[in-house]
Amino acid sequence: MATNNNYKGNNNTGKKAPTPRISAKIDNLVDNNTNLRAFASITVGGAIAVHGLRVMDSKKGLFVSMPSYSYEDHNGETKYADYAHPISKEARDAINTKVLDAYEQALEESETENEGEGYGESEDYDSEPDEAPSFRPRM
């Protein structure tokens, strides 16, 4: 069987591999009574996309959970395993930083969008319109 020697990995030279460029995007903010705050996606090095990351809230603060699946082991206990995960502390820290920064930005944008939706809170708001709008039928 032929082997493929095209991989030019670390080869245990003692040098740390550089952390690739990571960008993050918040796909959905979650507003419910659980510790789930948002769903996110990342791209790694402009070449790989990972979807289904979760921003979670715990007693220790916010953290990023990688996409995972559950299964039952041979004892019938439910276990969880990640579909994808960082393999170094530096990569994990970079992912956490990027996703949490994107989350904070999405929260700020959401709050800015919601500021104009406070009908009834202003004295200038008139519950009765002066006249009904006119509608023309389409032809």
N, C-alpha and C positions, 0 to 999 in steps of 0.2 A: 504494500500500500504506500503510495507516494505521500510525503508530508509537505505541507505548505509552510515555508519559512519566510513568508512575506511580512509577518508581524514583527515590528521593531519596537517591542515593549521595553520595560525597565531593565530586564535581565539582572535584577538584584545588584545593580551597580552602587546602590546606596544613595543615589540621587532621586529626589522626589520629582515625579512627573508634574509638569505645570497644570494648574487647574484651568480647564477650558473656559471660554467665555460662556456665561450663562445668562439668559434673559428669562423673565417671568411675567406672567399675565394672570390676572384674576378673572376666572370665567364666570363665577356666580357668587355673590354675597349671600349668605344664609342668615335669616333672621327668625330663629325659632328658640325653643327652650332647651336646646342641647348644647354641648360644648363645641359643636361644629360651627365655624364662623364663615368659611368660604371654600370654594373649589378653585384650584389653580392649575396652570400648565407651565412647563418650562421648555426651553430649547437649549441644547447643549452643543456648543461649538458651531452653531448654525446648521447642524447636520442631523441631530436626533431630537425628537419631540417626546416629552413624557406628559401625559394627561392624567387627571384624577388625583393630583396631590390635594391634600386637605389642610387648611389652617384650622388648628384646634386650640381650644382654651383649656388650661388646666390650673390647678392650684399654684403651679410654679410660673404660669404665664403662657403666652402664645408659643406654639411650636408647629412645625410642618411635618405632616405625616405623608409618607410615600404611598402610592397606590398599592393596595394589597388585596388578597383573597383569603377566605377562610376555608378550613377543611377539618375533618375529624381524624384524629390519629387512631392508632390501633386500640387505645383504651377508651375511645368514644369521646375524648376531650376535644373541644374546639380549639384549633390553633390558627394563627395568622402568619402569612408570609408575604413579603413584598414582591411585586412584579418587577420592580426596578429599584435600585438603591445605590447611593454613592459608596465608593469603596475606600475613601480616605476621609479623615476628619476635615481636611481643608475643603474638599468637595461638598461635604455635608454642610459646613459652615457657610460656604458660598451660596448654596441652594437656599438655606434658611434665611440668609440675609436678603437675597433677591426677592424671594416670595413674600417675606414679611414687609419689605419696603413697598412692594406692589400692593399688598393688602392695605397698608396705611394710606397709600395714595388713593386706592379705590374707595376707602371709607371717606376720605376728605371730599372726593368728587361726588359721592353719594349724598353727603350732608349738604354740599353746595346746591345740588339739584333739588333737594327736598326743602330748601329754605323758602322757595316761592310757592309751596303748596299749602300754606297755612290759612286757607279760606276760613272766614268767620272770626279770625283773631284780630283783624284790622277793623278800625272804626269806619274806614272808607268803603268797606265791602257792603254792597247793596244786594239783599237777597231777592228782590223783585227787579227784573230788568224793565227798563223804560218802555221798550216796545219789542215785539217778537221779531226775530230775524226773518228775512224773506228768503224763500227757497224757490228756485226755478227748476222745473222738470228738465231732465236731460233729453236731448233730441237725438 
